[in-house]
Amino acid sequence: MIYLAFFWHFHQPFYKDSATGEYLLPWVRLHGIKDYTGMALILKDYPEIRQTFNFVPCMLEQLEEYSKGIARDKFLKLSELSQSELLEKDVHFILDNFFSAHWENMIEVHPRYRELLRKRAFGKKSVDRATRDFGERDIRDLQVWANLSWFHPLVIQSDQELKALIQKGKDFTEAEKQLVLAKEIQVIRDILPLYKKLEDSGQIETTTSPFYHPILPLLCDPLTARQALPKIPLPETRLEAEEDARLQVERAVSAHEMYFGRRPRGLWPSEGAVSHHIIPILSRAGIKWTASDEEILARSLHIQFSRDDQGKLNLPRVLYKPYKLESGDSQVNIIFRDHSLSDLIGFQYQRYNVSLAVEDFIKRIKSLKDTPQPLLVSVILDGENAWEYYPNNGLDFLRKLYSRLQEEKGIKTVRVSDYMEMHPPQDTIKELYAGSWIGHNLATWVGHEEKNKAWNYLAHARDYLKKAGPRDTNHLDLAWEQLYIAEGSDWFWWYGDDHSSAYDETFDRLFRTHLKNLYKFMSAVYPRVLDVPILRPRRKRPYSLPKGFLQIKLDGKVSSFLEWISAGRFVAKDTPVMHRASGRVVTEAYFGFDEENFYLRLDFEEGEIERIGTHDKVLVTFLHPHEARLCITGPLRPTMDLEVLRGPSPRIIPGLVATGEILELRCPFSEIGLAPTHEVEFLVEIEKDGQVSERIPEHYAFAFTTPTKDFERILWQV
């Protein structure tokens, strides 16, 4: 008998800004009405099919807030507003973001949605131009389709009102739009009761993952990354947080029991990432079994799996069975996914004819029938991300697959725990290899400059909390929660060059927001470096670099065109419109140096320099190699003092600022603590009434290297 274990993983990171309560991205809500509900609805029609579903607790928490009407993401808020309530920036956001779905399978199949996509003309029209082409009717139809297209086909089929809206297709009313949004909440409310019912019937098993989906091996010991990649660069600040790993698992078990009424027996470690460190953590939390990828098994046993042209595995009796893991008195069982079969469903069969895809899968399973012992074939993959790449959201494929599996006498689908009880593992893995389901290593989450920088920020924040002590228990708990959120795998996934999406900058901002909130909840000033994206610019740097020593006369005038010609230059009007702040007062910024001094020039919109009032400030904040701040307090006068904040006491240095037509500033490098060859990052801010009203550059930091006396000679030689 061949036992087939489908193990579907449901996972989204924590999109909520805990300080404001706003959700920055809508994917929990949208996958909720599509995949989380759809996977259960399909299964109801095939009672003989047994499966296992894994739920990440922080995703369950967000689903619960949506079901109660608490969760409010920006996409939802803008969907609710009528045309008269939308600001221009809101319309820009809608036109740039409300086509965020698979174009072929979720947009092109609906004539009106397809028409709106053609009208938007990405790559041909700017958002400003597109705004002129979209009328009130277009915007409302787009608001509806950006939500309606995400409902699972089985939800549409069972709901006459939604079915009628699909058939109507266009010219939706405000009432119809609000109906669609209300239906979303209704569907989300039914998700957990649906899975509880399936589990109570014995058809499915539910399992968990560490609460905020961290990479457990990296929390326990970052050096485990070097087992697979001995030369991988690691963060400068070593984070050792095994107690956090233990807490993330223990809280996951408790949360799962709260949501499902039973403690989970199994746990999918985030990204299938394992090491010997996790064995006692899982065992002490009451976890009976876990899972990873076949490549981890191969390297743990020092063997190699291969497949012939038909996809037949060379060592089926090695892969298709459970194993024991032991560490001291701790023990947990483990299974390993068939990498090929899992990836065929996740990434390949979407391009096949449905019948051919299903027959190919069945043929690969049946090729194992000559093996005398019972085999457990584990197919483990995301239960949400694959289906939008399939026609009809994968419904036709899964129906055909489940029907064929119910017909096959030699294949039996099984819940993992049931198989473990029938066939307890007989073999023990002595040394569990440290790695994940991606390339049997951990490089997706550590090693790249951006990933390591994020780990450094995380380690510094954790060190701060460890030293802070229990000043205020409630606030301390909130601060630690932000740390646990920031330990999630997703933030590190999107850093580096290996993965990218349209929302890289949002993921980056979310990670830094969680860390900022940590300090805010402790009533502390967060490190200003958290204001600057970790992501390196994916496009051309928005400023030029200094190319020679400056000779500046501080007089607040453009004395000569040549005076600032060798400076680095930033032009505010070059900032893309969709990212531009309203009410900008600085039009250009110039920066540079001579051998001993840093120089800055700011050009203002006409009349704005006189509007810098008594409670306003111009700030130059240095972020790297250490924090320092130059402060000019309004109102601006022809000659002014410069306040240097570095260390516990500020220094007031007279005569280093001049204003008139422009603002010019000079500050000795020694006052900022800079020496030759230092890599420097800084930004400029305008503060009005205690709030930052403008940051320059808005999404980057200025960067330069402090010069040596040979700077110009070396530059021209290069």
C-alpha positions as CSV (number, residue, x, y, z in Angstrom):
1,M,0.0,0.0,0.0
2,I,1.2,3.5,-0.8
3,Y,0.1,6.1,1.7
4,L,-0.1,9.7,0.4
5,A,0.2,12.5,2.9
6,F,-0.8,16.0,1.6
7,F,0.4,18.6,3.9
8,W,-0.8,22.1,3.0
9,H,0.9,25.1,4.7
10,F,-1.1,28.3,5.3
11,H,1.1,31.3,6.1
12,Q,1.2,35.1,6.0
13,P,3.5,37.4,8.0
14,F,2.2,39.9,10.5
15,Y,1.0,42.9,8.4
16,K,-0.3,45.0,11.3
17,D,1.4,48.1,12.6
18,S,0.9,47.5,16.4
19,A,1.2,51.2,17.2
20,T,-1.5,52.4,14.8
21,G,-3.5,49.2,14.3
22,E,-3.4,49.6,10.5
23,Y,-2.7,46.6,8.3
24,L,-0.3,47.6,5.5
25,L,-1.1,44.8,3.1
26,P,-4.3,42.8,2.4
27,W,-3.1,39.3,1.7
28,V,-4.6,37.6,4.8
29,R,-8.0,38.9,3.9
30,L,-7.8,38.1,0.2
31,H,-6.2,34.7,0.6
32,G,-8.9,34.1,3.3
33,I,-11.8,34.5,0.8
34,K,-9.9,32.5,-1.9
35,D,-7.5,29.8,-0.7
36,Y,-8.2,29.2,3.0
37,T,-11.9,28.8,2.5
38,G,-11.6,27.2,-1.0
39,M,-9.2,24.4,0.1
40,A,-11.7,23.2,2.7
41,L,-14.8,23.6,0.5
42,I,-13.2,21.4,-2.2
43,L,-12.3,18.7,0.4
44,K,-15.9,18.5,1.7
45,D,-16.9,16.9,-1.6
46,Y,-14.4,14.1,-1.3
47,P,-14.9,12.6,2.2
48,E,-12.4,9.7,1.6
49,I,-9.5,12.1,1.0
50,R,-7.5,12.6,4.2
51,Q,-5.1,15.6,4.5
52,T,-3.1,17.7,7.0
53,F,-3.3,21.5,7.1
54,N,-0.8,23.7,8.8
55,F,-1.8,27.1,10.2
56,V,0.7,29.8,11.3
57,P,-0.7,31.4,14.5
58,C,0.0,35.0,13.6
59,M,-2.1,34.4,10.4
60,L,-4.9,33.0,12.6
61,E,-4.7,36.1,14.8
62,Q,-5.1,38.3,11.8
63,L,-8.0,36.3,10.4
64,E,-9.7,36.6,13.7
65,E,-9.4,40.4,13.7
66,Y,-10.8,40.5,10.1
67,S,-13.7,38.3,11.2
68,K,-14.5,40.7,14.0
69,G,-14.2,43.8,11.8
70,I,-11.1,45.0,13.7
71,A,-8.5,44.5,11.0
72,R,-8.4,47.4,8.5
73,D,-5.9,47.3,5.7
74,K,-5.3,50.2,3.3
75,F,-6.7,48.4,0.3
76,L,-9.9,47.7,2.2
77,K,-10.3,51.3,3.4
78,L,-9.8,52.7,-0.1
79,S,-12.3,50.1,-1.5
80,E,-14.9,51.4,0.9
81,L,-14.7,55.1,-0.1
82,S,-16.9,56.7,-2.7
83,Q,-15.4,58.7,-5.5
84,S,-16.3,62.0,-3.7
85,E,-14.3,60.8,-0.6
86,L,-11.2,59.8,-2.5
87,L,-8.2,62.2,-2.5
88,E,-6.0,62.4,-5.6
89,K,-3.3,60.3,-3.8
90,D,-5.9,57.7,-3.0
91,V,-6.9,57.4,-6.7
92,H,-3.2,57.1,-7.5
93,F,-2.8,54.2,-5.0
94,I,-5.9,52.5,-6.4
95,L,-4.7,52.7,-10.0
96,D,-1.2,51.5,-9.1
97,N,-2.3,48.7,-6.7
98,F,-5.8,47.4,-7.5
99,F,-4.5,45.2,-10.3
100,S,-2.3,43.2,-7.9
101,A,-3.6,39.8,-9.0
102,H,-2.5,37.2,-11.6
103,W,-3.4,39.1,-14.8
104,E,-4.2,36.0,-16.9
105,N,-6.2,34.0,-14.5
106,M,-7.8,36.6,-12.3
107,I,-8.2,39.7,-14.5
108,E,-8.2,38.8,-18.1
109,V,-11.0,36.3,-17.5
110,H,-13.4,39.1,-16.5
111,P,-14.2,41.4,-19.5
112,R,-14.7,44.6,-17.4
113,Y,-11.6,44.0,-15.3
114,R,-9.6,43.3,-18.4
115,E,-10.9,46.6,-20.0
116,L,-9.8,48.6,-16.9
117,L,-6.4,47.0,-17.1
118,R,-6.1,48.0,-20.7
119,K,-7.2,51.5,-19.8
120,R,-4.5,51.7,-17.0
121,A,-1.8,50.8,-19.6
122,F,1.0,50.1,-17.2
123,G,4.4,51.0,-18.7
124,K,2.7,53.4,-21.2
125,K,0.8,55.8,-19.0
126,S,1.9,57.5,-15.8
127,V,-0.5,57.4,-12.9
128,D,-1.2,61.1,-13.4
129,R,-2.2,60.5,-17.0
130,A,-4.3,57.4,-16.1
131,T,-6.1,59.4,-13.4
132,R,-7.5,61.7,-16.1
133,D,-8.8,58.7,-18.1
134,F,-10.6,57.0,-15.2
135,G,-14.1,58.4,-14.3
136,E,-16.2,57.7,-11.3
137,R,-17.8,54.6,-12.9
138,D,-14.4,53.2,-13.7
139,I,-13.0,53.7,-10.2
140,R,-16.0,52.1,-8.6
141,D,-15.9,49.1,-11.0
142,L,-12.2,48.7,-10.2
143,Q,-12.8,48.8,-6.5
144,V,-15.4,46.0,-6.9
145,W,-13.3,43.8,-9.2
146,A,-10.2,44.1,-7.0
147,N,-12.2,42.3,-4.3
148,L,-14.7,40.3,-6.3
149,S,-12.0,38.5,-8.4
150,W,-10.5,37.0,-5.2
151,F,-13.5,35.0,-4.1
152,H,-13.0,31.3,-4.6
153,P,-15.1,29.9,-7.4
154,L,-16.9,27.6,-4.9
155,V,-17.9,30.7,-2.8
156,I,-19.3,32.4,-6.0
157,Q,-21.2,29.2,-7.0
158,S,-22.9,29.0,-3.6
159,D,-23.8,32.7,-3.2
160,Q,-26.5,34.0,-5.5
161,E,-25.7,37.6,-4.9
162,L,-22.0,37.3,-5.7
163,K,-22.9,35.2,-8.8
164,A,-25.3,37.9,-9.9
165,L,-22.5,40.5,-9.6
166,I,-20.1,38.4,-11.6
167,Q,-22.8,38.1,-14.3
168,K,-23.5,41.9,-14.2
169,G,-19.8,42.6,-14.6
170,K,-19.9,46.4,-14.7
171,D,-21.6,49.6,-13.7
172,F,-21.7,48.6,-10.0
173,T,-23.5,50.7,-7.4
174,E,-22.1,51.8,-4.1
175,A,-24.5,49.4,-2.4
176,E,-23.2,46.5,-4.5
177,K,-19.7,47.4,-3.6
178,Q,-20.4,47.4,0.1
179,L,-22.2,44.1,-0.4
180,V,-19.0,42.6,-1.8
181,L,-16.9,43.9,1.1
182,A,-19.5,42.6,3.7
183,K,-19.4,39.2,2.0
184,E,-15.6,39.0,2.6
185,I,-16.1,39.3,6.3
186,Q,-18.8,36.6,6.3
187,V,-16.6,34.2,4.4
188,I,-13.7,34.8,6.7
189,R,-15.9,34.2,9.8
190,D,-16.7,30.7,8.4
191,I,-13.1,29.6,7.8
192,L,-12.1,28.2,11.2
193,P,-15.5,26.6,12.0
194,L,-15.2,24.8,8.6
195,Y,-11.8,23.4,9.4
196,K,-12.8,22.4,12.9
197,K,-15.7,20.5,11.5
198,L,-13.5,18.7,9.1
199,E,-11.0,17.8,11.9
200,D,-13.8,16.6,14.2
201,S,-15.0,14.3,11.4
202,G,-11.5,12.8,11.1
203,Q,-11.0,13.9,7.6
204,I,-8.1,16.4,8.3
205,E,-5.5,17.1,10.9
206,T,-4.4,20.6,11.8
207,T,-0.9,21.5,12.8
208,T,1.1,24.6,13.7
209,S,4.3,26.5,13.0
210,P,6.3,28.8,15.3
211,F,4.1,31.8,16.2
212,Y,5.6,34.5,13.9
213,H,7.2,32.0,11.5
214,P,10.9,32.6,12.5
215,I,13.7,30.4,11.1
216,L,14.4,28.4,14.3
217,P,18.0,27.3,13.5
218,L,19.1,30.9,13.0
219,L,17.5,32.0,16.2
220,C,19.2,29.2,18.1
221,D,22.6,29.7,16.6
222,P,23.4,31.6,13.4
223,L,26.5,29.5,12.9
224,T,24.3,26.6,11.7
225,A,24.2,28.4,8.4
226,R,27.8,27.5,7.8
227,Q,27.2,23.8,7.8
228,A,25.9,23.9,4.3
229,L,27.8,27.1,3.3
230,P,31.1,27.3,5.3
231,K,32.0,30.7,3.8
232,I,28.7,32.5,4.0
233,P,29.0,36.0,5.5
234,L,27.2,36.3,8.8
235,P,25.9,39.4,10.6
236,E,28.5,41.4,12.6
237,T,26.4,41.2,15.8
238,R,25.6,37.6,16.7
239,L,22.1,37.0,17.8
240,E,21.6,34.0,20.1
241,A,18.0,33.8,21.0
242,E,17.2,30.1,21.7
243,E,14.8,31.2,24.4
244,D,12.9,33.2,21.7
245,A,12.7,30.1,19.5
246,R,11.4,28.1,22.5
247,L,8.8,30.8,23.2
248,Q,7.7,31.0,19.6
249,V,7.0,27.3,19.6
250,E,5.3,27.2,23.0
251,R,3.0,30.1,22.1
252,A,2.1,28.5,18.8
253,V,1.0,25.3,20.6
254,S,-1.1,27.3,23.0
255,A,-2.6,29.5,20.3
256,H,-3.5,26.4,18.2
257,E,-5.3,24.9,21.1
258,M,-7.3,28.1,21.6
259,Y,-8.3,28.3,18.0
260,F,-9.0,24.6,17.3
261,G,-9.8,23.2,20.7
262,R,-7.0,20.6,20.6
263,R,-3.2,20.7,20.9
264,P,-1.3,20.1,17.7
265,R,0.6,16.9,17.3
266,G,2.6,18.1,14.4
267,L,4.6,21.3,13.5
268,W,5.9,22.5,10.2
269,P,9.1,24.4,11.0
270,S,9.2,27.7,9.1
271,E,10.5,27.1,5.6
272,G,11.2,23.5,6.6
273,A,14.3,24.8,8.3
274,V,15.7,22.4,10.9
275,S,18.9,21.7,12.9
276,H,19.7,19.6,16.0
277,H,18.9,22.6,18.2
278,I,15.1,22.3,17.5
279,I,14.7,18.8,18.8
280,P,14.4,19.6,22.5
281,I,12.4,22.7,21.8
282,L,9.7,20.7,19.9
283,S,9.8,17.8,22.3
284,R,9.3,20.0,25.4
285,A,6.4,21.7,23.7
286,G,4.6,18.4,23.2
287,I,5.1,18.2,19.5
288,K,5.2,14.6,18.3
289,W,6.3,15.1,14.7
290,T,7.8,17.6,12.3
291,A,8.9,17.7,8.7
292,S,11.5,19.0,6.3
293,D,12.7,18.4,2.7
294,E,14.3,15.3,1.1
295,E,17.6,17.1,0.6
296,I,17.9,17.5,4.4
297,L,17.4,13.7,4.8
298,A,20.0,13.0,2.0
299,R,22.6,15.1,3.7
300,S,21.8,13.8,7.1
301,L,22.4,10.2,5.9
302,H,25.2,11.1,3.5
303,I,23.4,9.8,0.5
304,Q,22.0,11.2,-2.8
305,F,18.6,10.9,-4.2
306,S,18.1,10.8,-8.0
307,R,15.3,10.2,-10.4
308,D,15.2,8.7,-13.9
309,D,13.6,10.2,-16.9
310,Q,10.1,9.0,-15.7
311,G,10.6,10.7,-12.3
312,K,11.1,7.4,-10.5
313,L,13.2,7.7,-7.3
314,N,16.3,5.6,-6.8
315,L,15.8,5.1,-3.0
316,P,12.1,5.1,-2.2
317,R,12.4,2.9,0.9
318,V,14.8,5.6,2.4
319,L,12.7,8.7,1.7
320,Y,9.2,7.4,2.1
321,K,9.1,6.7,5.8
322,P,9.3,8.5,9.1
323,Y,12.4,8.8,11.3
324,K,13.2,9.5,14.9
325,L,15.2,12.4,16.0
326,E,16.9,12.3,19.4
327,S,18.8,14.8,21.5
328,G,19.6,13.8,25.0
329,D,16.3,12.8,26.6
330,S,14.3,14.6,23.9
331,Q,12.7,12.9,21.0
332,V,10.5,13.9,18.0
333,N,9.6,12.1,14.8
334,I,10.2,13.6,11.3
335,I,9.0,13.1,7.8
336,F,10.5,14.4,4.6
337,R,8.7,15.9,1.6
338,D,9.1,14.5,-1.9
339,H,10.7,17.6,-3.4
340,S,9.8,16.7,-7.0
341,L,6.2,15.9,-6.4
342,S,5.6,18.9,-4.2
343,D,7.2,21.3,-6.7
344,L,5.3,19.8,-9.6
345,I,2.0,20.9,-7.9
346,G,3.5,24.1,-6.7
347,F,5.2,25.3,-9.8
348,Q,4.7,23.0,-12.9
349,Y,1.2,21.5,-13.3
350,Q,-0.3,24.9,-13.7
351,R,0.9,24.9,-17.3
352,Y,-0.4,21.4,-18.0
353,N,-3.8,20.3,-19.3
354,V,-5.7,19.2,-16.2
355,S,-6.1,15.6,-17.1
356,L,-2.5,15.2,-18.2
357,A,-1.3,16.8,-15.0
358,V,-3.3,14.5,-12.8
359,E,-2.4,11.4,-14.8
360,D,1.3,12.3,-14.6
361,F,1.0,12.7,-10.8
362,I,-0.9,9.4,-10.4
363,K,1.6,7.6,-12.6
364,R,4.5,8.8,-10.5
365,I,2.9,7.5,-7.3
366,K,1.9,4.2,-8.9
367,S,5.5,3.6,-10.0
368,L,6.2,2.8,-6.4
369,K,3.8,-0.1,-6.1
370,D,6.4,-2.8,-6.5
371,T,8.0,-1.8,-3.2
372,P,7.1,-4.5,-0.6
373,Q,6.9,-2.3,2.5
374,P,4.2,0.4,3.1
375,L,5.4,3.8,1.9
376,L,4.5,7.2,3.1
377,V,4.8,9.7,0.2
378,S,4.8,13.3,1.7
379,V,3.7,16.1,-0.6
380,I,4.2,19.4,1.3
381,L,3.8,22.9,-0.1
382,D,2.0,26.2,0.4
383,G,-1.7,25.9,0.3
384,E,-2.3,29.4,-1.0
385,N,0.3,30.8,-3.4
386,A,0.1,28.2,-6.2
387,W,-3.6,28.4,-7.1
388,E,-3.8,31.9,-8.7
389,Y,-1.4,30.5,-11.3
390,Y,-3.9,27.8,-12.2
391,P,-7.0,28.4,-14.3
392,N,-10.1,28.6,-12.1
393,N,-7.9,28.9,-9.0
394,G,-6.9,25.2,-9.2
395,L,-10.4,24.0,-8.7
396,D,-10.5,21.8,-11.8
397,F,-7.1,20.3,-11.0
398,L,-7.8,19.5,-7.4
399,R,-11.3,18.0,-8.2
400,K,-9.8,15.8,-10.9
401,L,-6.9,14.8,-8.6
402,Y,-9.1,13.9,-5.6
403,S,-11.5,12.0,-7.8
404,R,-8.7,9.9,-9.3
405,L,-7.2,9.2,-5.8
406,Q,-10.5,8.0,-4.5
407,E,-10.7,5.5,-7.4
408,E,-7.2,4.2,-7.0
409,K,-7.1,1.0,-4.8
410,G,-3.4,1.0,-4.1
411,I,-3.1,4.6,-3.0
412,K,-4.6,5.8,0.3
413,T,-4.5,9.4,1.5
414,V,-3.7,9.7,5.2
415,R,-3.3,12.2,8.0
416,V,0.4,12.2,9.1
417,S,-0.4,11.4,12.8
418,D,-2.6,8.5,11.8
419,Y,0.3,7.0,9.7
420,M,2.7,7.5,12.6
421,E,0.4,5.5,14.9
422,M,0.1,2.7,12.4
423,H,3.7,2.6,11.4
424,P,6.0,4.2,14.1
425,P,9.4,5.1,12.9
426,Q,12.1,2.4,13.2
427,D,15.2,4.3,12.2
428,T,16.9,7.2,14.0
429,I,18.8,10.0,12.4
430,K,22.0,10.5,14.4
431,E,22.9,14.0,13.1
432,L,20.2,16.2,11.6
433,Y,21.6,18.4,8.8
434,A,21.0,22.1,9.3
435,G,19.1,23.6,6.3
436,S,15.7,24.4,4.7
437,W,13.5,23.3,1.8
438,I,15.4,25.8,-0.4
439,G,18.7,24.4,-1.6
440,H,19.2,22.5,1.8
441,N,20.8,25.7,3.2
442,L,19.7,28.9,5.0
443,A,21.1,31.4,2.5
444,T,17.6,32.7,1.7
445,W,17.4,34.3,5.1
446,V,21.0,35.2,6.0
447,G,24.3,36.0,4.2
448,H,23.4,38.8,1.8
449,E,24.4,42.4,2.9
450,E,20.7,43.4,3.3
451,K,19.7,40.3,5.2
452,N,22.7,40.6,7.6
453,K,21.9,44.3,8.2
454,A,18.4,43.4,9.2
455,W,19.8,40.7,11.6
456,N,22.1,43.3,13.1
457,Y,19.2,45.7,13.7
458,L,17.3,42.8,15.3
459,A,20.2,41.9,17.5
460,H,20.8,45.5,18.7
461,A,17.1,45.8,19.5
462,R,17.1,42.6,21.5
463,D,20.2,43.7,23.4
464,Y,18.5,46.9,24.2
465,L,15.5,45.1,25.7
466,K,17.6,42.7,27.7
467,K,19.3,45.7,29.3
468,A,16.2,47.8,29.7
469,G,14.7,45.8,32.5
470,P,11.1,45.8,33.7
471,R,10.4,49.5,33.7
472,D,6.8,49.0,32.8
473,T,5.7,45.4,32.5
474,N,2.9,46.1,30.1
475,H,5.0,48.2,27.8
476,L,7.9,45.8,28.1
477,D,5.6,43.0,27.0
478,L,4.5,45.0,24.0
479,A,8.1,45.8,23.1
480,W,9.1,42.1,23.2
481,E,6.2,41.3,21.0
482,Q,7.6,43.6,18.4
483,L,10.9,41.7,18.5
484,Y,9.2,38.4,18.1
485,I,7.3,39.8,15.1
486,A,10.5,41.1,13.5
487,E,12.1,37.6,13.9
488,G,9.7,36.3,11.2
489,S,11.2,34.7,8.1
490,D,9.4,36.9,5.6
491,W,11.2,40.1,6.2
492,F,14.6,38.4,5.4
493,W,13.1,36.5,2.4
494,W,12.5,39.8,0.6
495,Y,15.9,41.3,1.3
496,G,18.7,40.5,-1.0
497,D,18.7,39.6,-4.7
498,D,17.0,36.2,-4.6
499,H,13.3,37.2,-4.3
500,S,11.4,40.3,-5.3
501,S,7.9,41.5,-5.6
502,A,6.0,44.7,-6.2
503,Y,5.8,45.2,-2.4
504,D,9.5,44.9,-1.5
505,E,9.6,48.4,-0.1
506,T,6.4,47.7,2.0
507,F,7.9,44.6,3.5
508,D,11.1,46.6,4.3
509,R,9.1,49.4,5.9
510,L,7.1,46.8,7.9
511,F,10.2,45.2,9.4
512,R,11.6,48.6,10.4
513,T,8.2,49.7,11.7
514,H,8.1,46.7,14.0
515,L,11.5,47.5,15.4
516,K,10.7,51.2,15.7
517,N,7.6,50.3,17.7
518,L,9.8,48.2,20.0
519,Y,11.6,51.4,21.1
520,K,8.4,53.5,21.1
521,F,6.7,51.2,23.5
522,M,9.6,51.6,25.8
523,S,9.3,55.4,25.5
524,A,12.8,55.4,24.0
525,V,14.2,57.2,20.9
526,Y,14.7,54.5,18.2
527,P,17.9,54.4,16.2
528,R,17.5,56.8,13.3
529,V,19.0,54.3,10.9
530,L,15.6,52.6,11.1
531,D,14.2,55.5,9.1
532,V,16.3,54.5,6.1
533,P,15.4,51.5,3.9
534,I,17.5,48.4,4.3
535,L,16.8,47.6,0.6
536,R,19.5,48.9,-1.6
537,P,18.2,51.2,-4.4
538,R,16.8,49.0,-7.1
539,R,16.9,51.9,-9.5
540,K,19.4,54.7,-10.1
541,R,20.5,56.6,-7.0
542,P,18.5,59.9,-6.9
543,Y,21.5,62.1,-6.3
544,S,25.0,62.6,-7.7
545,L,28.2,62.2,-5.6
546,P,30.8,64.9,-4.8
547,K,33.6,65.0,-7.3
548,G,36.0,67.5,-5.9
549,F,36.9,69.6,-2.8
550,L,34.6,72.6,-2.3
551,Q,35.6,76.2,-1.5
552,I,32.5,77.7,0.0
553,K,32.0,81.2,1.2
554,L,29.2,81.0,3.8
555,D,27.0,83.9,2.8
556,G,23.6,82.4,2.0
557,K,23.9,83.4,-1.6
558,V,24.7,81.7,-4.9
559,S,28.0,83.7,-5.2
560,S,29.2,81.8,-8.2
561,F,27.9,78.9,-10.4
562,L,31.3,77.2,-9.8
563,E,31.1,77.4,-6.0
564,W,29.0,74.2,-5.6
565,I,29.7,72.6,-9.0
566,S,31.7,69.7,-7.5
567,A,29.1,68.9,-4.8
568,G,26.7,66.0,-4.8
569,R,23.3,67.2,-5.9
570,F,19.7,66.1,-5.3
571,V,16.8,67.6,-7.1
572,A,13.4,67.2,-5.4
573,K,11.4,67.5,-8.6
574,D,13.1,64.4,-9.9
575,T,11.3,62.3,-7.3
576,P,8.6,60.1,-8.8
577,V,5.2,61.7,-8.4
578,M,3.7,58.7,-6.6
579,H,6.3,59.0,-3.9
580,R,6.4,62.7,-3.6
581,A,5.3,64.4,-0.4
582,S,2.8,67.2,-0.6
583,G,3.9,70.6,0.5
584,R,7.6,70.1,-0.2
585,V,9.6,73.2,0.7
586,V,13.2,72.1,-0.3
587,T,13.7,72.0,-4.1
588,E,17.4,71.1,-4.2
589,A,20.2,69.8,-1.9
590,Y,23.9,70.0,-2.4
591,F,26.5,68.3,-0.2
592,G,30.3,67.9,-0.2
593,F,33.5,68.6,1.7
594,D,37.0,69.9,1.8
595,E,39.7,68.1,3.7
596,E,38.4,69.0,7.1
597,N,34.7,70.0,6.7
598,F,31.3,68.8,5.7
599,Y,29.2,71.3,3.6
600,L,25.5,71.4,2.9
601,R,23.3,73.7,0.8
602,L,19.5,73.7,0.7
603,D,17.5,75.6,-1.9
604,F,13.9,76.4,-0.9
605,E,10.7,77.0,-2.8
606,E,10.1,80.8,-3.2
607,G,9.1,82.3,0.2
608,E,9.5,79.1,2.2
609,I,12.8,80.0,3.8
610,E,11.1,82.9,5.6
611,R,8.3,80.6,6.8
612,I,10.7,78.5,9.0
613,G,9.3,79.7,12.3
614,T,10.3,79.8,16.0
615,H,9.2,76.2,16.6
616,D,10.7,74.8,13.4
617,K,14.0,73.2,12.8
618,V,16.3,72.1,9.9
619,L,18.0,68.9,10.9
620,V,20.9,67.0,9.4
621,T,21.0,63.4,10.9
622,F,24.0,61.2,10.4
623,L,23.1,57.6,10.6
624,H,26.4,55.8,9.9
625,P,29.1,55.1,11.1
626,H,27.3,56.4,14.2
627,E,24.5,58.7,15.1
628,A,25.0,62.5,15.2
629,R,22.7,65.4,14.5
630,L,23.2,69.0,13.3
631,C,20.3,71.3,14.3
632,I,19.4,74.8,13.1
633,T,16.5,76.3,15.0
634,G,14.2,78.8,13.3
635,P,13.6,81.5,12.5
636,L,16.4,81.6,9.9
637,R,18.7,84.6,10.0
638,P,21.7,85.6,7.8
639,T,24.2,84.2,10.3
640,M,23.4,81.5,12.7
641,D,24.8,79.1,15.3
642,L,24.9,75.4,14.6
643,E,23.9,73.0,17.4
644,V,25.8,69.6,17.2
645,L,24.2,66.8,19.1
646,R,26.7,64.0,19.7
647,G,26.9,62.4,23.1
648,P,25.0,63.5,26.2
649,S,25.5,67.3,25.8
650,P,25.0,69.4,22.7
651,R,27.6,71.8,21.5
652,I,26.7,75.3,20.1
653,I,29.2,76.5,17.4
654,P,28.7,80.0,16.2
655,G,28.8,81.2,12.6
656,L,28.6,77.9,10.8
657,V,25.2,78.6,9.1
658,A,24.2,81.3,6.7
659,T,20.8,81.9,5.1
660,G,19.4,84.3,2.5
661,E,18.6,83.1,-1.0
662,I,19.7,79.6,0.2
663,L,20.9,77.9,3.4
664,E,24.6,77.1,3.6
665,L,26.2,75.0,6.4
666,R,29.7,74.0,7.3
667,C,30.7,71.6,10.1
668,P,34.1,70.2,10.9
669,F,34.3,66.4,10.5
670,S,35.9,66.3,13.9
671,E,32.7,67.7,15.5
672,I,30.7,64.8,14.0
673,G,33.3,62.2,14.9
674,L,34.2,61.4,11.3
675,A,37.7,60.5,10.0
676,P,39.1,59.9,6.5
677,T,37.6,56.8,4.7
678,H,34.6,56.6,6.9
679,E,31.5,55.4,5.0
680,V,28.9,58.0,5.9
681,E,25.1,58.1,5.6
682,F,22.9,61.0,6.4
683,L,19.6,62.6,5.7
684,V,18.0,66.1,5.9
685,E,14.7,66.8,7.7
686,I,12.4,69.8,8.1
687,E,10.7,69.7,11.4
688,K,7.6,71.8,12.0
689,D,5.9,71.9,15.5
690,G,7.8,68.9,16.6
691,Q,6.8,66.7,13.6
692,V,9.0,65.8,10.6
693,S,7.2,67.4,7.7
694,E,9.8,66.6,5.0
695,R,12.7,64.2,4.6
696,I,15.4,64.5,2.0
697,P,15.8,62.1,0.2
698,E,12.5,60.6,1.1
699,H,13.3,56.9,0.5
700,Y,17.1,56.7,0.7
701,A,20.0,58.2,2.7
702,F,22.7,60.4,1.2
703,A,26.0,58.4,1.3
704,F,29.6,59.3,0.7
705,T,33.1,58.4,1.9
706,T,34.9,60.9,4.0
707,P,37.9,62.1,1.9
708,T,41.6,61.7,2.3
709,K,43.8,64.5,1.3
710,D,44.5,62.7,-2.0
711,F,40.8,62.5,-2.8
712,E,40.9,64.6,-6.0
713,R,44.0,63.0,-7.4
714,I,42.6,59.5,-6.8
715,L,39.3,60.5,-8.3
716,W,40.7,61.8,-11.5
717,Q,43.1,58.9,-11.9
718,V,40.1,56.6,-11.6
